[in-house]
Amino acid sequence: MDRPPVVALDEVSKSFGAVRALSGVSLRLLPGEAHALLGENGAGKSTLIKTLAGVHRPDAGQVLLDEVPQRFSGPADALAAGIAIIYQEPTLFGDLSVAENVFMGRQPLGFGRRIDVASMHARTSELFSRLGVRLDPARPARGLSIADQQLVEIAKALSFDARVIVMDEPTAALSAHEVRRLFGVVQALRAQDAAVLFVSHRLNEVFELCQRATVLRDGEFVWSGPLDDETPDSLVRRMVGRELSQLFPKEDTTAGEVLLSVQRLTREGVFTDVSFDVRAGEIVALSGLVGAGRSEVARAVFGIDRPDGGFASVRGKRLKHGSPTAAMAAGIGFVPEDRRQQGLVMDASIERNTALASLGRLSKFGLLRRSSERALAQDWAVRLRLKFSRLSDPVGVLSGGNQQKVVLAKWLARKPSVLIVDEPTRGIDVGTKAEVHRLLSELAGQGVAVLMISSELPEVLGMADRVLVMHEGRLVRELSRAEATEERVALAAAGQVDS
Amino acid sequence: MRNLLRWETALVFLLVVVALTGQVSTDGSFLSGGNLFYLGLDIGEIALIALPLTLVIVAGEIDLSVASVLGLSSALIGWLWNAGWSLETIIPTVIVAGAVCGAVNGLLVTRLGLPSLAVTIGTLALYRGLALVVLGDTAVADFPASYTSFGTTPVPGTDIPYPIVLAAVLAVLFGVALHASSFGRSVYAIGANEEGARFSGIRVKRVKLSLFVLAGAVAAIAGIVYTFRFSSARADNGLGLELAVVAAVLLGGVSIFGGKGTLFGVLAGVLLLGGLRNLLILQDTSTEVLTIVTGLLLLVSVLAPSVTRRVASLRKAAP
């Protein structure tokens, strides 16, 4: 195992504005190995991959290929140097044939500089046979399954003589059978001395496929080593391994009647048979990985998306499908995931944004009473300690934390009995975060039923009375406050069942 | 907001400039009562249709079929008149037909999720075609003078044509709807961020549909005005008028991308466009030049905001 690495990252750092995505991260990929890259959401995996791919240029540190420092000025450079990335959902040219996709821009030419279709097809078939799969080079790429599209991308990588192949969550959209075939391809690549970097949240796949792993946490290098002596538990501990400090624990409340009840809610291909209750005074966290279907459940409950089956009810009354207005009338408030796109109208003023969900009650005979609108905005600005200069300023000039307060104000102004918050503290500073936590705790104290979606485990454990864990569109685990630990939640989110 | 105010100030300033140049270059006949009466007549339909179209564009959509709805209404008036209907029944019928035309646009946009640009280009041709089917290339002109005088005489004791009175009344209604009602707030929110509006419980589809219906109904009213003004119901009435209306709305500072604009600005835009056209007509300019000027104004009003923004950002970049 002491062969020099094919590719290595040496103390690489990368920041986006004030956010440090990677700080001093190192990674060594050996020839012929499958190497797992592990970490929670936001640990820096994507940034690391994009640095390898030449999309990002590191602020500090370097990328070494065969121990020679490289300066990639773009993805084309990285590909020419033999580093290929296979994304979760490849983007092929649907109208072109498989072979044309593989040789895009480098088609073999024959007499008179015309494309030599026969040789292109022959070479594509040869690439597929090296991977041990069969795929018709002449068929159009449109209609291929995602698994087959990935194979086309891998064949394309081979046609570049790629020696490093990065697979970013390749199995997320594959069936069990397709996963087996992909694993076979990875073995074939290893046999040809290529290095495979495998990013996956599915730990059982990692253990089956990979020999070594590297763990990132909050943009920092945590650990790298062989997987022989590791267990899923030990890996999760490395990925989570945070101190449970700086939390704002929710005060204990006695849970009252069931306010929000979700029964067998299903949206085909997105989430299946999701059932749970949220009681007055309770904060229930919906946990899981990005893409597990948490936000989608919230959207369906609020009526943004129309579910295919099941229903949500408030105080026993079923909500009309696909109608946010009905959900609001029933007392639901929804602080969505994407503040800029869904939560606010960025060009509009603070007061207009605050009033946007309360237009009906601020109007008389359809005419808006501006004094009431201003009074409402003023009142909530004071109560949430909003930092602003004028209420007529566009909300876009505020900091992220203060923008989030405006979204909260907009919903709290309606005095909701059920409040759904999706990533309520994403991208906001620590101080405001604590204020938001206190606010949610107070609301629960006043008898509001709070459903909180959060990717931050400390937040989930600190705030929630109960934790519901979703994995690939299903509720897989329910943990009480006493049962919930970072390891248990993370294991359930990764599809592992512990005892 | 401040930028918009500046744009409207600029419009008023331009209006004054056009009025003064007009006054000087025509030896005082530009601002004479008689000419103002004809100017008012000339912009009547544009002013009417610009009102609902402002709301449509603020909501981030567009309706290019308005002039064809005008033509279809005109053809319907002629056809029903020939069929022996009374004008008292014809007028409400035609307005309802216009609303139906608008509803078809609105349903195609909101229910099928098609882009309004494509939908209303289609119905632009469709409604004009229907107008030709209804009336062919004949003209119906034997309307009673009590109706046609509506378009040829001013309000007694003034130089104000009746269509302008109608437009003014509707302008107040539309102004209140856009700027002082919860409905207007929804329209701005939809235009600025449709997804955000939906997440705020605004019934986006219903609001949009109602805007298209309004646009159709008002275009039909404009068709009635047009028919009586020229005392002639023809299928090709108002051909190409959508260009002038869209130009006036954009000139008035409404963003083609939605979410921005005021009705006051649009009224100034209508006056400016009408004033310029009137002035050119007084100078015996050909209609080709008029079309060119309208097109250029449209381009300028679309370009102006992005140019000013670029200038502003350059200024910010070089401290």
Interface residues (C-beta under 8 A of the other chain):
Chain A: F302 I304 P324 T325 A327 M328 F334 P336 Q341 Q342 G343 L344 V345 M346 D347 A348 S349 R352 A355 L356 A357 L359 G360 L362 S363 G366 L367 L368 S392 P394 K410
Chain B: M1 V176 A180 S181 S182 F183 G184 R185 S186 Y188 A189 A192 N193 E195 G196 A197 R198 F199 S200 G201 I202 R203 G259 K260
